Amino acid sequence: MINNQVLKVRDHPTLYRDPNSKAILVVDQPSRQNYINQRTLAQKTVSSSESLRNEMLGMKQELSELKEMLHILISQSKTDK
């Protein structure tokens, strides 16, 4: 994989640059897999946070509707007396 056609990336011993495409190549597979795992975990965390946020907004809306219903019931009970 590594030959005379790639250049080492300064301060990164496991990274090489293809001078033609300017692509960065990872030659350390365990580090690459670790990066992929961390990225996947971060994406799941963001997705989970968004899901919780949406659920919370739904609950807030339902609570507001319940409050409104209670106000209506209270006002009706006052007028019935």
GULUMDO-256491 format. One line per field, with one value per atom (N, C-alpha, C): residue in one letter; residue number from 1; x, y, z; atom name. Coordinates in Angstrom, 1 decimal, decimal comma, always signed. Example, Ala and Ser with C-alpha at 12.3 -4.5 7.8 and 13.67 -1.06 7.14 Angstrom:
<nodes>
residuo = A/A/A/S/S/S .
num = 1/1/1/2/2/2 .
c1 = +13,2/+12,3/+13,2/+12,8/+13,7/+12,9 .
c2 = -5,7/-4,5/-3,3/-2,2/-1,1/+0,0 .
c3 = +7,8/+7,8/+7,8/+7,1/+7,1/+7,9 .
atomo = N/CA/C/N/CA/C .
</nodes>
This chain:
<nodes>
residuo = M/M/M/I/I/I/N/N/N/N/N/N/Q/Q/Q/V/V/V/L/L/L/K/K/K/V/V/V/R/R/R/D/D/D/H/H/H/P/P/P/T/T/T/L/L/L/Y/Y/Y/R/R/R/D/D/D/P/P/P/N/N/N/S/S/S/K/K/K/A/A/A/I/I/I/L/L/L/V/V/V/V/V/V/D/D/D/Q/Q/Q/P/P/P/S/S/S/R/R/R/Q/Q/Q/N/N/N/Y/Y/Y/I/I/I/N/N/N/Q/Q/Q/R/R/R/T/T/T/L/L/L/A/A/A/Q/Q/Q/K/K/K/T/T/T/V/V/V/S/S/S/S/S/S/S/S/S/E/E/E/S/S/S/L/L/L/R/R/R/N/N/N/E/E/E/M/M/M/L/L/L/G/G/G/M/M/M/K/K/K/Q/Q/Q/E/E/E/L/L/L/S/S/S/E/E/E/L/L/L/K/K/K/E/E/E/M/M/M/L/L/L/H/H/H/I/I/I/L/L/L/I/I/I/S/S/S/Q/Q/Q/S/S/S/K/K/K/T/T/T/D/D/D/K/K/K .
num = 1/1/1/2/2/2/3/3/3/4/4/4/5/5/5/6/6/6/7/7/7/8/8/8/9/9/9/10/10/10/11/11/11/12/12/12/13/13/13/14/14/14/15/15/15/16/16/16/17/17/17/18/18/18/19/19/19/20/20/20/21/21/21/22/22/22/23/23/23/24/24/24/25/25/25/26/26/26/27/27/27/28/28/28/29/29/29/30/30/30/31/31/31/32/32/32/33/33/33/34/34/34/35/35/35/36/36/36/37/37/37/38/38/38/39/39/39/40/40/40/41/41/41/42/42/42/43/43/43/44/44/44/45/45/45/46/46/46/47/47/47/48/48/48/49/49/49/50/50/50/51/51/51/52/52/52/53/53/53/54/54/54/55/55/55/56/56/56/57/57/57/58/58/58/59/59/59/60/60/60/61/61/61/62/62/62/63/63/63/64/64/64/65/65/65/66/66/66/67/67/67/68/68/68/69/69/69/70/70/70/71/71/71/72/72/72/73/73/73/74/74/74/75/75/75/76/76/76/77/77/77/78/78/78/79/79/79/80/80/80/81/81/81 .
c1 = +0,8/+0,0/+0,9/+1,8/+2,7/+3,9/+4,1/+5,2/+5,8/+6,5/+7,2/+6,2/+5,0/+4,1/+3,3/+3,5/+2,8/+3,8/+3,3/+4,1/+3,6/+4,6/+4,2/+3,6/+2,6/+2,0/+2,7/+3,2/+4,0/+3,2/+3,9/+3,3/+2,2/+2,1/+1,1/+1,7/+2,3/+3,1/+2,3/+1,0/+0,1/-0,6/-0,4/-1,1/-0,2/-0,7/+0,1/-0,8/-0,2/-0,9/-0,6/-1,6/-1,5/-1,3/-0,1/+0,2/-0,7/-1,3/-2,1/-3,5/-4,1/-5,5/-5,6/-4,5/-4,4/-5,2/-5,5/-6,2/-5,3/-5,9/-5,1/-5,4/-4,4/-4,5/-4,2/-5,0/-4,8/-4,2/-3,0/-2,4/-2,4/-2,9/-3,0/-4,5/-4,8/-6,2/-6,9/-6,2/-6,9/-7,3/-6,4/-6,7/-7,9/-7,9/-9,0/-10,4/-10,3/-11,5/-12,0/-11,0/-11,4/-12,0/-11,5/-12,1/-13,6/-13,8/-15,1/-16,1/-15,6/-16,4/-16,8/-15,9/-16,1/-17,1/-17,0/-17,9/-19,3/-19,4/-20,7/-21,4/-20,6/-21,1/-21,6/-20,8/-21,2/-22,5/-22,7/-23,9/-25,1/-24,9/-26,0/-26,4/-25,4/-25,6/-26,4/-26,1/-26,8/-28,3/-28,4/-29,7/-30,6/-30,0/-30,7/-31,1/-30,2/-30,5/-31,7/-31,7/-32,7/-34,1/-34,0/-35,2/-35,8/-34,9/-35,3/-35,9/-35,3/-35,8/-37,2/-37,4/-38,7/-39,7/-39,4/-40,3/-40,7/-39,7/-39,9/-40,8/-40,6/-41,5/-42,9/-43,1/-44,4/-45,1/-44,3/-44,9/-45,3/-44,5/-44,8/-46,1/-46,3/-47,5/-48,7/-48,6/-49,6/-50,0/-48,9/-49,1/-49,9/-49,5/-50,2/-51,7/-52,0/-53,4/-54,1/-53,5/-54,1/-54,4/-53,5/-53,7/-54,9/-54,9/-56,0/-57,4/-57,4/-58,6/-59,0/-58,1/-58,3/-58,9/-58,3/-58,8/-60,3/-60,6/-61,9/-62,9/-62,5/-63,3/-63,5/-62,5/-62,6/-63,6/-63,4/-64,3/-65,7/-66,0/-67,3/-67,9/-67,1/-67,6/-68,0/-67,3/-67,6/-68,9/-69,1/-70,3/-71,6/-71,4/-72,5/-73,0/-72,2/-72,6/-73,6 .
c2 = -1,2/+0,0/+1,3/+1,3/+2,5/+2,3/+3,2/+3,1/+4,5/+4,7/+5,9/+7,0/+6,6/+7,6/+8,4/+8,0/+8,7/+9,5/+10,5/+11,3/+11,2/+11,2/+11,2/+12,5/+12,5/+13,7/+14,0/+15,3/+15,7/+15,6/+15,1/+15,0/+13,9/+13,1/+12,0/+10,8/+9,9/+8,8/+7,7/+7,7/+6,7/+7,2/+8,5/+9,1/+9,4/+9,2/+9,5/+10,2/+11,1/+11,8/+11,4/+11,2/+10,8/+12,2/+12,4/+13,7/+14,0/+12,9/+13,2/+13,6/+12,9/+13,2/+14,1/+14,3/+15,0/+14,3/+13,0/+12,3/+11,9/+11,8/+11,4/+9,9/+9,1/+7,7/+7,2/+6,4/+5,9/+4,5/+4,3/+3,0/+2,2/+2,8/+2,1/+1,7/+0,5/+0,0/+0,1/-0,3/-0,2/+1,3/+2,2/+3,7/+4,1/+3,6/+3,9/+3,4/+2,1/+1,5/+2,2/+2,7/+3,4/+4,7/+5,4/+6,7/+6,4/+5,4/+5,0/+4,7/+4,0/+3,7/+4,9/+5,8/+7,1/+8,0/+8,0/+8,8/+8,2/+6,9/+6,3/+6,5/+6,4/+6,7/+8,2/+9,1/+10,5/+10,7/+10,1/+10,2/+9,6/+8,5/+7,9/+8,8/+9,5/+10,4/+11,6/+12,1/+13,3/+12,9/+11,7/+11,2/+11,0/+10,4/+10,2/+11,5/+12,5/+13,8/+14,4/+14,3/+14,9/+14,2/+12,9/+12,1/+12,6/+12,7/+13,1/+14,5/+15,4/+16,8/+16,8/+16,0/+15,9/+15,4/+14,4/+13,8/+14,8/+15,6/+16,6/+17,7/+18,1/+19,1/+18,6/+17,3/+16,7/+16,7/+16,4/+16,3/+17,7/+18,7/+20,1/+20,5/+20,2/+20,5/+19,8/+18,6/+17,8/+18,5/+18,9/+19,5/+20,8/+21,6/+22,9/+22,6/+21,6/+21,2/+20,8/+20,1/+19,7/+20,9/+21,8/+23,0/+23,8/+23,9/+24,6/+24,0/+22,6/+21,9/+22,1/+22,2/+22,4/+23,8/+24,8/+26,2/+26,2/+25,5/+25,5/+24,9/+23,7/+23,0/+23,9/+24,6/+25,4/+26,6/+27,2/+28,4/+27,9/+26,7/+26,2/+25,9/+25,3/+25,0/+26,3/+27,4/+28,6/+29,2/+29,1/+29,7/+28,8/+27,5/+26,7/+27,0/+27,6/+27,8/+29,0 .
c3 = +0,0/+0,0/+0,0/+0,9/+0,9/+0,0/-0,9/-1,8/-2,1/-3,1/-3,3/-3,8/-4,1/-4,7/-3,6/-2,3/-1,3/-0,4/+0,3/+1,1/+2,6/+3,5/+4,9/+5,3/+6,2/+6,7/+8,0/+8,1/+9,2/+10,5/+11,5/+12,9/+13,0/+12,0/+12,0/+11,3/+12,2/+11,6/+10,9/+11,1/+10,4/+9,2/+8,9/+7,7/+6,6/+5,4/+4,2/+3,2/+2,3/+1,4/+0,0/-0,8/-2,2/-3,0/-3,6/-4,2/-5,4/-6,0/-7,2/-6,8/-5,9/-5,5/-4,3/-3,6/-2,3/-1,2/-1,4/-0,4/+0,8/+2,0/+3,1/+3,3/+3,4/+3,5/+5,0/+5,5/+6,9/+6,7/+7,3/+7,2/+8,5/+9,5/+10,8/+11,0/+10,7/+10,7/+12,1/+13,2/+14,5/+14,8/+14,5/+14,7/+13,8/+12,6/+11,7/+12,2/+12,7/+13,3/+14,5/+15,3/+16,5/+16,2/+15,2/+14,7/+14,2/+13,4/+12,9/+14,1/+15,1/+16,2/+17,0/+17,2/+17,9/+17,1/+15,8/+15,0/+15,0/+15,0/+15,1/+16,4/+17,5/+18,8/+18,9/+18,4/+18,4/+17,6/+16,5/+15,7/+16,5/+17,1/+17,9/+19,1/+19,7/+20,8/+20,3/+19,2/+18,6/+18,3/+17,7/+17,3/+18,6/+19,6/+20,9/+21,5/+21,5/+22,0/+21,3/+20,0/+19,2/+19,5/+19,7/+20,0/+21,3/+22,3/+23,6/+23,6/+22,8/+22,7/+22,1/+21,0/+20,4/+21,3/+22,1/+23,1/+24,1/+24,6/+25,6/+25,1/+23,8/+23,2/+23,1/+22,8/+22,7/+24,1/+25,1/+26,5/+26,9/+26,6/+27,0/+26,3/+25,0/+24,3/+25,0/+25,3/+26,0/+27,4/+28,1/+29,4/+29,2/+28,2/+27,9/+27,6/+26,9/+26,5/+27,8/+28,7/+30,0/+30,8/+30,9/+31,7/+31,1/+29,8/+29,2/+29,5/+29,5/+29,8/+31,2/+32,1/+33,6/+33,8/+33,1/+33,2/+32,7/+31,6/+31,1/+32,1/+32,7/+33,7/+34,9/+35,4/+36,5/+36,3/+35,1/+34,8/+34,6/+34,1/+33,9/+35,3/+36,2/+37,5/+38,3/+38,1/+38,7/+38,2/+36,9/+36,3/+36,7/+37,0/+37,4/+38,8/+39,6/+41,0/+41,1 .
atomo = N/CA/C/N/CA/C/N/CA/C/N/CA/C/N/CA/C/N/CA/C/N/CA/C/N/CA/C/N/CA/C/N/CA/C/N/CA/C/N/CA/C/N/CA/C/N/CA/C/N/CA/C/N/CA/C/N/CA/C/N/CA/C/N/CA/C/N/CA/C/N/CA/C/N/CA/C/N/CA/C/N/CA/C/N/CA/C/N/CA/C/N/CA/C/N/CA/C/N/CA/C/N/CA/C/N/CA/C/N/CA/C/N/CA/C/N/CA/C/N/CA/C/N/CA/C/N/CA/C/N/CA/C/N/CA/C/N/CA/C/N/CA/C/N/CA/C/N/CA/C/N/CA/C/N/CA/C/N/CA/C/N/CA/C/N/CA/C/N/CA/C/N/CA/C/N/CA/C/N/CA/C/N/CA/C/N/CA/C/N/CA/C/N/CA/C/N/CA/C/N/CA/C/N/CA/C/N/CA/C/N/CA/C/N/CA/C/N/CA/C/N/CA/C/N/CA/C/N/CA/C/N/CA/C/N/CA/C/N/CA/C/N/CA/C/N/CA/C/N/CA/C/N/CA/C/N/CA/C/N/CA/C/N/CA/C/N/CA/C/N/CA/C/N/CA/C/N/CA/C/N/CA/C .
</nodes>
